[in-house]
Amino acid sequence: MRGLLNEFFKNDENVSIELFSAGWCNLNCKYCYIPKGDYTKDVHAKVLKRIKDGSLITEMKELFGTTLTRISHWGTEPTLTVTQFGDFYKQVVEEFPNFEGIMLSSNFMTNPQNIITFIRDIFPRTKPLEIKVQISIDGPSWLTDNNRTGGSTELIIKNATAFLQAIKEMDTPHTVLTNVKSTMSAEGMNILSDLEKCREYYQFFDDLLRSWEPLARKGLVIPNMINPTIVVPYAYTKQDGINFDKVFVNQLALDGEYEFAKPYCYYDGMFRKRMVTSQEYFVKARMFLCSAGRNSHALTETPGKLATCHRGFYMDSQEYYDALGNSPDEITKEGLDAKRTQLLGEKVMCDYTDRKERVKFVYRNRMIHDFAKMQSTYGVSLSRELAEAGQISACYKDPRWAQLLHMMTQLPRCHLDDVVISGSGLVQGSFYYRLFGNGFVERIIERYVNGLQ
């Protein structure tokens, strides 16, 4: 059985779901795009009800039939509710024979026993599955504590270590894959553009991974790649782009300096992979873009509501919009000021029980993956205009360079944010062009041409 989402395709296109599994968080990070307030606790109560009353499983069966393979837990802090998913996952392994595993991310500021209990006692053991756990820690205390709250670095390390120790000692058929998630804000880029601060940053992670190395075993993977990812959404400037390139230069200079931590730039690695297949960009553009709205969707806290991805969570909440006045998310505030709230609700989610609305929703989401030539034309024109204005490097006046920059901007691109900025998922903002177009892409190309890794 293929379900309501796959009825429009010859093959089983839709195989992954993002669950709104927690509406509340115990932190209020400086760069978080979700403004905190009492309304999040009300949303959290709705989320808990959906977990317990069985409606999530019912909707997943309607949408996917038996084709679902992956589930990811999103919201604010997913570990606050994982212990409530016992009956849910018993049904998942029965209803979806191709189910492979889950992913969740945690700030590890909560009691690690929640996730330990979930993996040991609640998650089904009838067949080996994959559990991906993301440990969010931005770096030394002068980064993590600054972004979150005083003392958070020490507590995260303590809780994450307790979690890893428990997994090492646990008798489980599952493979647990962990990764360190360091988020780099514009402020962080400015700090890490200094070589000595960047060296201190990676030394912190080298020491951390050294302390975790004895905990690794078969079935528990603790990777050594430390590759900070950028804050999204965010309105990046020309100076941010200059700083971003300097961070990349520092990462290259520090590569090989540490025993356990490997300095790595995610965007460099991903762009290199894309360059190998760049000739297929206009026929397989989906290879270069986020999977949201293609093979992955999201279930909100409202029954019958389907969102493009977890970025759409809260977007049908008036309380969310009311709270944006105190949010660091300038992009969404701008969209609110432009009276796009109704447009957002219409574009990024739908009542999936209405077939007509479902067809529109699938079509809108697929446009971002299928209309590559139209979007490239826009991206090249935007790049050349920004170069003429001195906002990015002059080389992007050349259409060939402009096309490369456009391809680069697709890696972190979120077409939900494009809806916020322009009212259309097909019209991209200029922020990532500024971030990547002030030395970064030129440096990658130069190294690629010269055969440097």
C-alpha positions in Angstrom: 0.0 0.0 0.0 1.5 3.4 -1.1 -0.6 6.0 0.8 -2.0 9.4 -0.1 1.4 11.0 -0.8 2.7 8.4 -3.2 -0.5 8.2 -5.3 0.9 11.0 -7.5 4.2 9.1 -8.4 5.1 6.0 -10.3 7.6 5.0 -7.6 7.5 5.4 -3.8 8.9 8.9 -3.6 7.8 9.8 0.0 9.5 7.6 2.6 10.5 9.9 5.5 8.5 11.8 8.1 9.5 14.5 10.6 7.5 14.5 13.7 6.6 17.5 15.8 7.6 15.6 19.0 8.1 18.4 21.5 6.7 21.9 21.7 8.7 23.1 24.7 12.4 23.7 25.3 14.5 24.2 28.5 16.7 26.7 26.7 16.4 29.9 24.8 19.5 30.0 22.5 20.5 33.3 21.0 20.3 32.0 17.4 17.1 29.9 17.7 14.4 31.0 15.3 11.6 29.8 17.6 10.7 32.6 20.1 10.0 31.1 23.5 6.9 31.8 25.5 4.0 30.3 27.4 2.4 29.3 24.0 5.1 26.7 23.5 3.8 24.8 26.6 0.3 24.8 25.1 1.7 23.4 21.9 3.6 20.9 23.9 0.4 19.6 25.5 -1.1 19.1 22.0 2.0 17.2 20.9 1.8 14.9 23.9 -1.9 14.2 23.2 -1.1 13.3 19.6 1.6 10.8 20.8 -0.7 9.1 23.3 -4.0 9.0 21.4 -2.6 7.1 18.4 -3.4 9.8 15.8 0.2 10.1 14.6 0.4 6.4 13.6 -3.1 6.7 11.9 -2.0 9.7 9.9 1.4 8.2 8.9 -0.4 5.1 7.6 -2.8 7.2 5.6 0.0 9.3 4.1 2.7 6.6 3.5 0.8 3.3 3.4 3.6 0.9 4.1 6.5 2.8 2.4 7.8 4.7 5.4 11.5 4.0 6.2 12.7 6.9 8.4 11.4 9.0 11.3 13.1 12.1 12.7 12.1 13.8 16.0 12.0 17.6 15.8 10.4 20.5 17.6 12.3 22.2 20.3 13.9 19.6 22.6 12.8 16.1 21.5 14.2 14.2 24.5 11.5 15.7 26.7 9.0 13.3 25.2 10.9 10.3 23.9 9.8 8.1 26.8 6.2 8.6 25.7 6.7 6.8 22.4 6.5 3.1 23.6 3.2 2.1 22.0 4.0 4.3 19.0 7.1 2.5 18.0 5.6 -1.0 18.6 3.1 -0.1 15.9 5.7 1.5 13.7 7.7 -1.8 13.3 4.5 -3.7 12.7 3.0 -1.3 10.1 6.1 -0.3 8.2 8.1 -3.4 7.1 10.9 -1.3 5.5 11.4 0.9 8.6 15.2 1.5 9.1 15.6 3.8 12.0 15.3 7.3 13.6 17.1 10.5 14.1 16.9 13.0 16.9 18.9 16.0 18.1 19.3 17.1 21.7 20.9 20.0 23.6 21.8 17.5 26.3 20.8 20.0 29.0 18.1 17.6 30.1 18.4 14.4 32.2 20.2 11.9 29.8 18.2 9.1 31.4 15.3 10.0 29.2 17.1 9.0 26.0 18.9 6.1 27.7 15.6 4.6 28.8 14.1 5.2 25.4 16.9 3.2 23.6 17.2 0.5 26.3 13.6 -0.1 27.3 11.2 1.5 24.9 12.6 1.4 21.3 11.6 -2.0 19.7 14.2 -4.8 19.7 12.5 -7.1 17.2 15.1 -6.2 14.5 18.3 -4.2 14.3 17.7 -0.5 13.6 19.7 2.7 13.3 19.5 5.4 15.9 21.1 8.7 15.0 21.7 11.1 18.0 23.0 14.6 17.5 24.8 16.2 20.4 24.5 19.9 20.2 27.5 21.8 21.6 28.9 24.9 19.9 32.4 24.7 21.3 34.3 26.1 24.4 32.3 27.9 27.0 33.0 31.3 25.4 30.9 30.1 22.5 28.4 27.6 24.0 27.7 29.5 27.2 27.4 32.7 25.3 24.9 31.2 22.9 22.9 29.3 25.5 23.3 30.0 29.2 26.1 30.1 31.8 27.4 26.6 32.7 25.8 24.9 29.8 29.1 23.6 28.3 30.0 21.7 31.5 26.5 20.3 31.8 26.3 19.2 28.2 29.6 17.4 28.4 28.6 15.7 31.7 25.2 14.5 30.3 26.5 13.5 26.9 29.3 11.5 28.5 26.8 9.7 30.8 24.7 8.9 27.7 27.7 7.4 25.8 28.8 5.4 28.8 25.3 3.9 29.2 25.2 3.0 25.5 28.6 1.3 25.7 27.4 -0.9 28.5 23.9 -1.5 27.0 22.9 -4.8 25.4 21.1 -3.5 22.3 20.7 -4.9 18.8 20.7 -1.3 17.4 23.5 0.8 15.9 23.8 4.1 17.6 25.4 6.8 15.5 26.4 10.0 17.2 27.6 13.3 15.8 28.7 16.6 17.4 26.6 19.5 16.1 28.4 22.8 16.5 26.3 25.8 15.3 28.3 28.8 14.1 26.5 32.2 14.2 27.7 35.3 12.5 29.2 36.3 15.9 30.9 32.9 16.0 32.3 33.4 12.5 33.8 36.7 13.6 35.5 35.1 16.6 36.7 32.0 14.7 38.2 34.1 11.9 41.1 34.6 14.2 43.5 31.7 13.9 44.4 31.4 17.6 40.7 31.4 18.6 40.0 28.8 15.9 42.9 26.7 17.2 41.5 26.9 20.8 38.1 25.9 19.4 39.4 22.7 17.8 41.6 21.9 20.8 38.4 21.9 22.9 36.9 19.3 20.7 40.1 17.3 20.5 40.1 17.1 24.3 36.4 16.2 24.3 36.7 13.4 21.7 39.8 12.1 23.5 37.8 11.7 26.7 35.0 9.9 24.7 37.3 7.6 22.7 37.4 4.8 25.3 33.6 4.7 25.1 33.4 3.7 21.4 32.6 0.1 20.6 31.0 -1.9 17.8 27.5 -0.5 17.4 28.4 2.8 18.9 29.9 5.3 16.5 31.6 8.5 17.8 32.9 10.4 14.7 35.8 12.8 14.8 34.6 15.2 12.1 34.1 18.7 13.6 32.3 20.7 11.0 30.4 23.8 12.3 27.2 24.5 10.5 25.7 28.0 9.9 22.7 29.5 11.6 19.6 29.3 9.4 17.6 31.4 8.9 19.8 34.5 9.1 20.4 37.7 7.2 24.1 37.3 6.3 26.2 40.4 5.2 29.2 40.9 3.1 31.4 41.0 6.2 29.9 37.7 7.4 31.0 36.3 4.0 34.6 37.6 4.5 34.7 36.1 8.0 33.3 32.8 6.8 36.1 32.5 4.2 38.7 33.3 7.0 37.2 30.5 9.1 37.7 28.1 6.2 41.3 29.2 5.7 41.9 28.5 9.4 40.3 25.1 9.1 42.7 24.2 6.3 45.6 25.5 8.3 44.7 23.4 11.3 43.9 20.2 9.5 46.1 17.4 10.9 47.1 19.3 14.0 45.0 17.3 16.4 44.9 13.6 17.4 41.1 13.1 17.5 39.3 16.2 16.1 39.4 16.7 12.4 38.8 20.3 11.3 36.4 20.1 8.4 34.1 22.4 6.4 30.8 20.8 5.6 30.0 23.2 2.8 33.4 22.6 1.1 32.9 18.8 1.3 29.4 18.9 0.0 30.1 21.3 -2.8 33.0 19.2 -4.0 30.7 16.2 -4.2 28.2 18.2 -6.2 30.9 19.5 -8.6 31.6 15.9 -9.6 27.9 15.5 -10.8 27.5 19.2 -11.8 26.7 18.2 -15.4 23.5 16.6 -14.1 22.3 19.8 -12.3 19.6 20.7 -14.8 18.2 17.1 -15.1 18.6 16.0 -11.5 18.5 19.2 -9.5 17.0 17.3 -6.5 20.5 15.9 -5.9 21.6 19.4 -5.0 18.8 20.4 -2.7 17.1 19.7 0.6 14.8 16.6 0.5 12.0 18.5 2.2 8.8 18.3 0.1 10.3 15.6 -2.1 10.8 12.4 -0.1 10.3 13.9 3.4 7.4 15.8 5.0 6.4 16.8 8.5 3.3 16.2 10.7 2.4 19.2 12.9 0.6 19.3 16.2 -2.7 19.8 14.4 -4.5 16.7 13.2 -4.8 16.5 9.4 -2.1 19.2 8.9 0.9 18.3 6.8 3.9 20.7 6.6 6.8 20.7 4.1 9.4 20.1 6.9 10.0 20.9 10.6 10.6 24.6 9.7 6.9 24.8 9.2 6.2 23.8 12.8 4.4 26.7 14.6 3.6 28.5 11.4 -0.1 27.8 11.9 0.1 29.3 15.4 -0.9 33.0 15.9 0.9 32.9 19.2 4.1 32.1 17.3 3.6 35.2 15.1 2.8 37.4 18.1 6.0 36.3 19.8 8.2 37.1 16.8 8.6 40.7 17.9 11.1 39.5 20.5 12.8 36.9 18.2 16.3 37.0 16.7 14.8 35.7 13.5 14.8 38.9 11.5 13.8 37.1 8.3 10.5 35.8 9.7 9.8 39.1 11.4 10.2 40.7 8.0 7.8 38.3 6.5 5.3 39.0 9.3 5.6 42.8 8.7 4.9 42.2 5.0 1.6 40.6 6.0 2.6 37.2 4.7 1.2 35.1 7.6 -1.7 33.8 5.5 0.5 33.2 2.6 2.9 31.2 4.8 0.1 29.0 6.1 -1.1 28.3 2.6 2.3 27.6 1.1 4.1 25.5 3.7 1.3 23.3 5.0 -2.0 21.9 3.9 -5.1 19.9 5.0 -3.9 16.6 3.5 -7.4 15.1 3.9 -8.6 17.3 1.0 -7.2 15.8 -2.2 -7.4 19.0 -4.1 -5.3 20.8 -1.4 -2.9 17.8 -1.3 -2.3 18.0 -5.0 -1.5 21.7 -4.8 0.8 21.1 -1.8 2.8 18.4 -3.6 3.1 20.5 -6.7 4.3 23.6 -4.9 6.9 21.6 -3.0 8.1 19.8 -6.1 8.6 23.0 -8.1 11.7 23.8 -6.0 13.2 20.5 -7.2 12.0 20.4 -10.7 12.4 24.0 -12.1 16.2 24.2 -12.0 16.7 26.3 -15.1 14.3 29.0 -14.1 15.9 29.2 -10.6 19.4 29.1 -12.0 18.6 32.0 -14.4 17.5 34.0 -11.4 20.5 33.0 -9.3 23.0 33.9 -12.0 21.3 37.3 -12.5 21.3 38.0 -8.7 25.0 37.0 -8.4 26.0 39.3 -11.3 24.0 42.2 -9.8 25.5 41.7 -6.3 29.0 41.6 -7.9 28.3 44.9 -9.8 27.1 46.4 -6.5 30.3 45.3 -4.7 28.5 43.0 -2.3 30.3 39.9 -3.5 33.6 39.3 -5.4 33.9 40.9 -8.9 34.5 37.4 -10.5 30.8 36.7 -10.3 30.1 39.2 -13.0 31.1 36.3 -15.2 28.0 34.0 -15.8 30.1 30.9 -15.4 31.3 31.9 -12.0 27.8 33.1 -11.1 26.4 29.7 -11.9 28.9 28.0 -9.6 28.0 30.4 -6.8 24.3 29.7 -7.4 24.9 26.0 -7.1 26.8 26.6 -3.8 23.8 28.5 -2.3 21.5 25.6 -2.9 23.2 23.5 -0.1 21.8 25.3 2.9 18.8 26.7 1.0 15.4 26.4 2.7 12.5 27.1 0.4 10.3 27.7 3.3 12.5 30.7 4.2 12.2 31.8 0.6 8.5 31.9 1.0 9.0 34.1 4.1 11.3 36.5 2.2 9.7 36.7 -1.2 6.4 35.0 -1.0 7.6 32.3 -3.3 9.6 29.1 -2.8 11.2 29.7 -6.2 12.7 33.1 -5.4 15.8 32.9 -3.3 17.1 35.7 -1.0 20.6 37.2 -1.3 22.0 36.2 2.1 23.8 33.0 1.1 25.2 34.6 -2.0 26.9 37.2 0.3 28.0 34.4 2.7 29.7 32.2 0.0 30.5 34.9 -2.6 33.2 36.8 -0.7 36.2 34.4 -1.1 34.8 31.0 -0.1 33.7 29.6 -3.4 36.7 31.1 -5.2 39.0 29.3 -2.8 37.2 26.0 -3.2 37.4 26.2 -7.0 41.1 27.2 -6.9 41.9 24.2 -4.6 39.8 21.9 -6.7 41.5 22.9 -10.0 44.9 22.4 -8.3 43.9 19.0 -7.0 44.1 20.0 -3.4 42.0 18.3 -0.7 
